Amino acid sequence: MKFNHIFQLTNHNDNTYIFECDGKTARLDFTENMVRVALYPTDAYLFPTFSICPDGNMPENGRERLSLDGISLIKPEVQDNKDNIDFFKDDLHLHLEKKNFQLAWYQKNKLLFKDRDYIAYNFEKELGNGSCHYITREEDEKIYGLGDKTGKVNKNKRSFRLGTGDAMGFDARSSDPLYKHIPFYMCQNSIGSYGIYYDTYSDGAFDFGREINNYYAPFKSFRCEDNILVYYVFFGTISQILNHFVTLRGKDFMPPKCTFQYCGSTMAYTDAPDAEKQLLHFIDLCHKYDIHPGGFYLSSGYTQIGDKRYVFHWNTDKIPDPKALSDTFRKNGIEFLPNIKPCFLNDHPLYKEIAEHGWFLKDKDGNPALFPFWGGIGSYLDFTNPGAAAFWTDCVRTSLVDKGYLSTWNDNNEYDIQDEEVIACGFGHPIKAKRIKPLFSYLMTRASLKAQKENTRKNAVSRCGIAGTSRIASTWTGDNRTSFDDFRYNHKMAMTMSLSGIYNFGQDIGGFAGPRPGKELFLRWIQYGIFTPRFVLHSWNDDKSSNMPWLYEDEIPTVQRLFHLREKLTDYIYNEVYRSTRDGNPVIYPLFLKYPEADPESDVFFCGDGMLACPVFDQGKEKVEVDLPENNGNWYQGENMVSGHIAETCTIHDNPVFFFKGGSVVLFDNTYLVFAEESGSFEETYLEDDGISPLVHPEENEIHFTVTCDHEKITVETDKKPKYPIRIIDGFHRVSEIHH
C-alpha cells in the first residue's frame, strides 16, 4: 500500500542484511569506511557498474552492481526489534524503521542526518517516476562535489541537473549541466561530515535547499530516471571521505611525463587549408622563443571533408603524410594527441559498413538512430556492443597509432540522447541508451586505450567522464569562455572537481570560446595555469587568432619566464600526480582540506602537498594578500621563512606568488629542496623514472626521504642516492647532515 511499505528482514550474514516488501528488495552492506544501501524491484536486472573498482580490475562487461569483491567488510552489532533495527559500529549508529525503510545515521549519539519523514524513496510512484532520495538538511551546512559544477565551491542552497552535454562557451558561474556525470557529494554540518555516491548513469537532479515543501522539514534531494537506487554513504572528515570514495572508485592512472609540460593546441591550425605548414611553423616558433612543449592537441580539422568532420579520415590535402608529421614532432620532443569523436555522419565513408554490422545505437525499428552532430546528421557508435568497441580499437590502431599518434583525445563524447526509444546492446541485455549515456564516453576511452602500444605508457584524455574515468584518462574543464569572471569561476570549478575525485585536469588557458583574451587576462591565466596538472593553451577565438605563447609579441619575455617557471615545477607536479595515483588524494585542492577553518572560497590553494599558490583573479588588481595558516616551521617564500599576513605586489609581468610549506621536500629546478620545520620529522617519496615506460613496479624507482628536525640539527636520509642534488633550506639556521 502506498506510503505504508513494511520491509521484513528475510536474509542476512555478518555484513549484509536483505529486506523484502511486496516485490521490492532493500539491502544494507556494512564495510570498513562506508555503508551501501540498495533498493530495487526484486525481479529487476541490475545493469553492471563501471565506476566501482576497488581492486583496480574492471571486467570487460562491467562489475556486478552489488558485488563486494575487493571491499573490506565489517560486522556491526545488531539489535532487532519488531518495528525497527539498530546497527552499531564504533561511533556510528544506524537506525532503521522498517516502515518505508527509513534510515537515520548517528555519530557519537548525535543525529548526523536521516531520511526525510513520511517517505524518502519512490516505492510505488508516490513521488513521481524514477528513483529518489530525500534527506534532512541544515540551513548552513556546506556541500562539496558533483564533478564539474559551476559557481561557488560550496554548493549549499543550489540545485543541479545530473547529466552531460556539449556546453561550448559555458558560463562558469551558472551554466548547468556540463561534461561530467559524478553523482557524489560531501556534506559538512554542525555534527560532522558524510558523503554519498549514487551509482547510476541516468540523468537526474540534486537539490540542496532550493526546494521548500510545507509538509516536510527542510530537506535536500536526489532524483534520477533509473528504477534502481544503489548508493554508498561515507564517514569521516571531508578529506577522509574523499579518499574513501576515490579508493572505492579505483585510483587514477599515471600518464607519461610529457603531458605535464606545456601542450599546444588551437582549432585554427587544423581548420586552415595549409594545416601542416601551420603545425610545422609551431615547432619553428617554439625554437625561436625558447618554448619547450611536450605535446600538441591535434584538433579535428585534420579529419575534414568539405566543412564537416569525419573521424579517422585524414585530409591529405591539409596533411599529405601524417606519419612524417608525427615523426617530425617526435624528433622535437612533442607527442600528438589527436582529436577523435564517437559519432559518424551518415555520409561518412565507413557509415554503411558500421550500419550493416549493427554497431550503431538503434531506434525502435532496429535502424541506426540519428542525431544532429557537428553540422550534419550522424549515428553514435554503441560501445556496449563488443563488435563496435573492437571496430573502434582497430580504427584507432590503423588510422592513428600505426602512424605515430600514440595518445588519444576523446572529445564530443557526451552522447546527446534524449529519445527514450533509442536502444543500446547493453552487453547482451538491451537497455535504453538514454539511461547510460555518460557510460559510452568511458567505454569509448577504454576502447581507444586498447589500441595503444604496450611497450610505452598509455595515455588518453576524455572530455566527458563518469566516476571511474579517472582510472583511465585525464580531463579538462571543457570549452570555457574568455572573460575575467569565467577565469575566477573556472578556478572554483577546478576546486570542485578536486573535491569530486577528479585530480588530473586543467583548463584551456586563456579561454576557448569568445574574443581574443586581452593581455592582462592572458598573462594572469598563464600565471594560474602553471600550478595545474594540465598546462594547455587552447582556443577558438572569434577573430581567428590562437592562444599561443607568442599571442602578444611584446609580452614574450614575460611568457618565457612563466613557461620556464612551469618547467622548473614539472617534475614536482609529475610526482604529485604519481602520489595521487598511489594514495588517492588530490593534486590541487582548497586550503580547507588541510586547515578546516579556512574559507572554502579562498583564492589560495594547494599545489601538491608542498606548495601554496596565490594567483590574481581580479582585473586591475596588482597585489596579493594572504593570511598564511599556522604551520610547524611556518612557510617559505623562496629561501625566506614567512608567516602571518602577507601583502605582495604581483603585476602581470611578475611570477605568481607562491609559498613552500615547511616540512616538505619539493623537486624544483632539478634540485630536491628540503624545507625544514621547527621540530619533528616528516617523510616524502619521489618517483625517479624515465616518464614514459609502463609503471609495472613503480616502487623500484621510488626514492624515500626521511627528514628529522630538532633544536640543533637537520638530518636528511634517503634510501638510495637521488638523481638530483639535495639542498636544505632552514629558516632556523641549524647545522644539517645528508645521508644516503
URDARA-V535484 format. One record per residue. N is the residue number from 0. RES is the residue in one small letter. NEAR is the number of other ideal C-beta (glycine too) atoms within 8 Angstrom. Layout:
N|RES|NEAR / N|RES|NEAR
This chain:
0|m|4 / 1|k|6 / 2|f|8 / 3|n|7 / 4|h|13 / 5|i|7 / 6|f|12 / 7|q|8 / 8|l|10 / 9|t|6 / 10|n|6 / 11|h|6 / 12|n|5 / 13|d|5 / 14|n|11 / 15|t|11 / 16|y|9 / 17|i|11 / 18|f|13 / 19|e|11 / 20|c|12 / 21|d|5 / 22|g|6 / 23|k|13 / 24|t|11 / 25|a|13 / 26|r|13 / 27|l|12 / 28|d|12 / 29|f|12 / 30|t|13 / 31|e|7 / 32|n|10 / 33|m|11 / 34|v|10 / 35|r|13 / 36|v|13 / 37|a|14 / 38|l|13 / 39|y|12 / 40|p|9 / 41|t|8 / 42|d|4 / 43|a|8 / 44|y|4 / 45|l|10 / 46|f|13 / 47|p|11 / 48|t|11 / 49|f|12 / 50|s|9 / 51|i|11 / 52|c|14 / 53|p|11 / 54|d|7 / 55|g|8 / 56|n|5 / 57|m|11 / 58|p|7 / 59|e|5 / 60|n|6 / 61|g|11 / 62|r|12 / 63|e|8 / 64|r|12 / 65|l|10 / 66|s|7 / 67|l|10 / 68|d|7 / 69|g|6 / 70|i|9 / 71|s|6 / 72|l|11 / 73|i|9 / 74|k|6 / 75|p|10 / 76|e|6 / 77|v|8 / 78|q|7 / 79|d|5 / 80|n|7 / 81|k|3 / 82|d|6 / 83|n|9 / 84|i|12 / 85|d|11 / 86|f|13 / 87|f|10 / 88|k|8 / 89|d|3 / 90|d|5 / 91|l|10 / 92|h|11 / 93|l|14 / 94|h|12 / 95|l|13 / 96|e|11 / 97|k|11 / 98|k|10 / 99|n|12 / 100|f|16 / 101|q|11 / 102|l|12 / 103|a|12 / 104|w|13 / 105|y|12 / 106|q|12 / 107|k|6 / 108|n|5 / 109|k|8 / 110|l|8 / 111|l|10 / 112|f|11 / 113|k|11 / 114|d|13 / 115|r|12 / 116|d|6 / 117|y|7 / 118|i|10 / 119|a|12 / 120|y|13 / 121|n|11 / 122|f|11 / 123|e|6 / 124|k|6 / 125|e|8 / 126|l|8 / 127|g|7 / 128|n|5 / 129|g|12 / 130|s|14 / 131|c|14 / 132|h|13 / 133|y|12 / 134|i|12 / 135|t|11 / 136|r|11 / 137|e|8 / 138|e|6 / 139|d|6 / 140|e|11 / 141|k|10 / 142|i|12 / 143|y|14 / 144|g|13 / 145|l|13 / 146|g|14 / 147|d|14 / 148|k|11 / 149|t|14 / 150|g|9 / 151|k|7 / 152|v|11 / 153|n|9 / 154|k|15 / 155|n|10 / 156|k|5 / 157|r|9 / 158|s|8 / 159|f|11 / 160|r|8 / 161|l|13 / 162|g|8 / 163|t|13 / 164|g|9 / 165|d|8 / 166|a|11 / 167|m|8 / 168|g|9 / 169|f|12 / 170|d|9 / 171|a|15 / 172|r|9 / 173|s|6 / 174|s|9 / 175|d|8 / 176|p|9 / 177|l|14 / 178|y|13 / 179|k|15 / 180|h|13 / 181|i|14 / 182|p|15 / 183|f|15 / 184|y|13 / 185|m|15 / 186|c|12 / 187|q|9 / 188|n|11 / 189|s|5 / 190|i|7 / 191|g|10 / 192|s|12 / 193|y|13 / 194|g|16 / 195|i|12 / 196|y|13 / 197|y|13 / 198|d|11 / 199|t|12 / 200|y|11 / 201|s|12 / 202|d|9 / 203|g|16 / 204|a|11 / 205|f|13 / 206|d|9 / 207|f|12 / 208|g|11 / 209|r|8 / 210|e|8 / 211|i|5 / 212|n|6 / 213|n|4 / 214|y|4 / 215|y|10 / 216|a|6 / 217|p|9 / 218|f|12 / 219|k|12 / 220|s|12 / 221|f|12 / 222|r|10 / 223|c|16 / 224|e|10 / 225|d|12 / 226|n|7 / 227|i|14 / 228|l|15 / 229|v|15 / 230|y|12 / 231|y|13 / 232|v|12 / 233|f|14 / 234|f|12 / 235|g|9 / 236|t|7 / 237|i|13 / 238|s|10 / 239|q|9 / 240|i|15 / 241|l|15 / 242|n|11 / 243|h|13 / 244|f|15 / 245|v|14 / 246|t|11 / 247|l|12 / 248|r|16 / 249|g|13 / 250|k|12 / 251|d|11 / 252|f|9 / 253|m|9 / 254|p|10 / 255|p|10 / 256|k|11 / 257|c|12 / 258|t|13 / 259|f|13 / 260|q|14 / 261|y|13 / 262|c|14 / 263|g|13 / 264|s|12 / 265|t|13 / 266|m|9 / 267|a|13 / 268|y|13 / 269|t|14 / 270|d|9 / 271|a|10 / 272|p|5 / 273|d|7 / 274|a|15 / 275|e|10 / 276|k|7 / 277|q|12 / 278|l|14 / 279|l|10 / 280|h|8 / 281|f|12 / 282|i|12 / 283|d|8 / 284|l|12 / 285|c|13 / 286|h|7 / 287|k|6 / 288|y|11 / 289|d|7 / 290|i|10 / 291|h|10 / 292|p|12 / 293|g|13 / 294|g|14 / 295|f|14 / 296|y|13 / 297|l|12 / 298|s|12 / 299|s|12 / 300|g|14 / 301|y|15 / 302|t|13 / 303|q|13 / 304|i|7 / 305|g|4 / 306|d|4 / 307|k|10 / 308|r|10 / 309|y|12 / 310|v|13 / 311|f|10 / 312|h|9 / 313|w|8 / 314|n|12 / 315|t|8 / 316|d|5 / 317|k|13 / 318|i|12 / 319|p|5 / 320|d|7 / 321|p|12 / 322|k|8 / 323|a|7 / 324|l|12 / 325|s|12 / 326|d|9 / 327|t|10 / 328|f|13 / 329|r|10 / 330|k|6 / 331|n|8 / 332|g|8 / 333|i|12 / 334|e|12 / 335|f|13 / 336|l|15 / 337|p|11 / 338|n|12 / 339|i|14 / 340|k|12 / 341|p|15 / 342|c|13 / 343|f|13 / 344|l|14 / 345|n|11 / 346|d|5 / 347|h|11 / 348|p|5 / 349|l|9 / 350|y|13 / 351|k|6 / 352|e|7 / 353|i|15 / 354|a|11 / 355|e|6 / 356|h|9 / 357|g|8 / 358|w|11 / 359|f|14 / 360|l|13 / 361|k|13 / 362|d|12 / 363|k|6 / 364|d|5 / 365|g|5 / 366|n|6 / 367|p|11 / 368|a|14 / 369|l|8 / 370|f|11 / 371|p|5 / 372|f|12 / 373|w|10 / 374|g|5 / 375|g|10 / 376|i|8 / 377|g|14 / 378|s|15 / 379|y|14 / 380|l|15 / 381|d|14 / 382|f|12 / 383|t|12 / 384|n|11 / 385|p|7 / 386|g|9 / 387|a|15 / 388|a|12 / 389|a|9 / 390|f|12 / 391|w|14 / 392|t|12 / 393|d|9 / 394|c|11 / 395|v|16 / 396|r|10 / 397|t|8 / 398|s|9 / 399|l|13 / 400|v|12 / 401|d|7 / 402|k|9 / 403|g|11 / 404|y|13 / 405|l|10 / 406|s|15 / 407|t|17 / 408|w|12 / 409|n|16 / 410|d|9 / 411|n|10 / 412|n|14 / 413|e|13 / 414|y|13 / 415|d|9 / 416|i|12 / 417|q|5 / 418|d|8 / 419|e|6 / 420|e|7 / 421|v|13 / 422|i|12 / 423|a|14 / 424|c|10 / 425|g|10 / 426|f|9 / 427|g|5 / 428|h|7 / 429|p|6 / 430|i|11 / 431|k|10 / 432|a|16 / 433|k|13 / 434|r|11 / 435|i|15 / 436|k|13 / 437|p|15 / 438|l|11 / 439|f|17 / 440|s|19 / 441|y|15 / 442|l|12 / 443|m|15 / 444|t|16 / 445|r|10 / 446|a|14 / 447|s|15 / 448|l|12 / 449|k|7 / 450|a|12 / 451|q|15 / 452|k|7 / 453|e|5 / 454|n|4 / 455|t|11 / 456|r|11 / 457|k|10 / 458|n|13 / 459|a|15 / 460|v|14 / 461|s|16 / 462|r|14 / 463|c|15 / 464|g|17 / 465|i|15 / 466|a|12 / 467|g|13 / 468|t|14 / 469|s|16 / 470|r|12 / 471|i|11 / 472|a|13 / 473|s|14 / 474|t|14 / 475|w|12 / 476|t|13 / 477|g|13 / 478|d|11 / 479|n|15 / 480|r|12 / 481|t|15 / 482|s|9 / 483|f|10 / 484|d|8 / 485|d|14 / 486|f|14 / 487|r|11 / 488|y|13 / 489|n|12 / 490|h|13 / 491|k|14 / 492|m|13 / 493|a|13 / 494|m|14 / 495|t|16 / 496|m|13 / 497|s|13 / 498|l|15 / 499|s|15 / 500|g|12 / 501|i|14 / 502|y|12 / 503|n|13 / 504|f|14 / 505|g|11 / 506|q|14 / 507|d|16 / 508|i|13 / 509|g|13 / 510|g|16 / 511|f|14 / 512|a|10 / 513|g|10 / 514|p|7 / 515|r|10 / 516|p|12 / 517|g|6 / 518|k|9 / 519|e|9 / 520|l|15 / 521|f|14 / 522|l|14 / 523|r|14 / 524|w|14 / 525|i|14 / 526|q|14 / 527|y|15 / 528|g|12 / 529|i|12 / 530|f|14 / 531|t|12 / 532|p|14 / 533|r|13 / 534|f|13 / 535|v|14 / 536|l|14 / 537|h|10 / 538|s|16 / 539|w|8 / 540|n|13 / 541|d|6 / 542|d|6 / 543|k|5 / 544|s|9 / 545|s|9 / 546|n|16 / 547|m|10 / 548|p|13 / 549|w|9 / 550|l|12 / 551|y|9 / 552|e|5 / 553|d|4 / 554|e|11 / 555|i|11 / 556|p|6 / 557|t|10 / 558|v|14 / 559|q|12 / 560|r|9 / 561|l|14 / 562|f|13 / 563|h|9 / 564|l|11 / 565|r|13 / 566|e|9 / 567|k|9 / 568|l|12 / 569|t|11 / 570|d|9 / 571|y|13 / 572|i|14 / 573|y|12 / 574|n|12 / 575|e|13 / 576|v|16 / 577|y|11 / 578|r|12 / 579|s|15 / 580|t|9 / 581|r|8 / 582|d|7 / 583|g|8 / 584|n|9 / 585|p|10 / 586|v|13 / 587|i|14 / 588|y|10 / 589|p|13 / 590|l|13 / 591|f|12 / 592|l|11 / 593|k|7 / 594|y|8 / 595|p|6 / 596|e|4 / 597|a|11 / 598|d|6 / 599|p|12 / 600|e|7 / 601|s|10 / 602|d|7 / 603|v|9 / 604|f|14 / 605|f|13 / 606|c|13 / 607|g|13 / 608|d|7 / 609|g|10 / 610|m|14 / 611|l|14 / 612|a|14 / 613|c|12 / 614|p|13 / 615|v|10 / 616|f|10 / 617|d|7 / 618|q|6 / 619|g|5 / 620|k|6 / 621|e|7 / 622|k|8 / 623|v|12 / 624|e|8 / 625|v|11 / 626|d|7 / 627|l|13 / 628|p|8 / 629|e|3 / 630|n|12 / 631|n|8 / 632|g|14 / 633|n|11 / 634|w|13 / 635|y|15 / 636|q|9 / 637|g|4 / 638|e|4 / 639|n|7 / 640|m|10 / 641|v|11 / 642|s|8 / 643|g|6 / 644|h|7 / 645|i|13 / 646|a|6 / 647|e|10 / 648|t|7 / 649|c|11 / 650|t|6 / 651|i|9 / 652|h|5 / 653|d|7 / 654|n|7 / 655|p|15 / 656|v|13 / 657|f|10 / 658|f|13 / 659|f|14 / 660|k|13 / 661|g|16 / 662|g|12 / 663|s|12 / 664|v|12 / 665|v|12 / 666|l|12 / 667|f|8 / 668|d|4 / 669|n|7 / 670|t|10 / 671|y|13 / 672|l|11 / 673|v|13 / 674|f|15 / 675|a|17 / 676|e|12 / 677|e|10 / 678|s|8 / 679|g|9 / 680|s|7 / 681|f|8 / 682|e|8 / 683|e|9 / 684|t|9 / 685|y|12 / 686|l|10 / 687|e|8 / 688|d|8 / 689|d|4 / 690|g|9 / 691|i|8 / 692|s|8 / 693|p|8 / 694|l|8 / 695|v|4 / 696|h|5 / 697|p|12 / 698|e|5 / 699|e|5 / 700|n|7 / 701|e|10 / 702|i|11 / 703|h|9 / 704|f|14 / 705|t|9 / 706|v|16 / 707|t|9 / 708|c|13 / 709|d|6 / 710|h|4 / 711|e|5 / 712|k|9 / 713|i|14 / 714|t|10 / 715|v|14 / 716|e|11 / 717|t|14 / 718|d|5 / 719|k|6 / 720|k|4 / 721|p|12 / 722|k|4 / 723|y|8 / 724|p|7 / 725|i|11 / 726|r|8 / 727|i|10 / 728|i|11 / 729|d|9 / 730|g|11 / 731|f|8 / 732|h|4 / 733|r|11 / 734|v|6 / 735|s|11 / 736|e|8 / 737|i|10 / 738|h|7 / 739|h|7
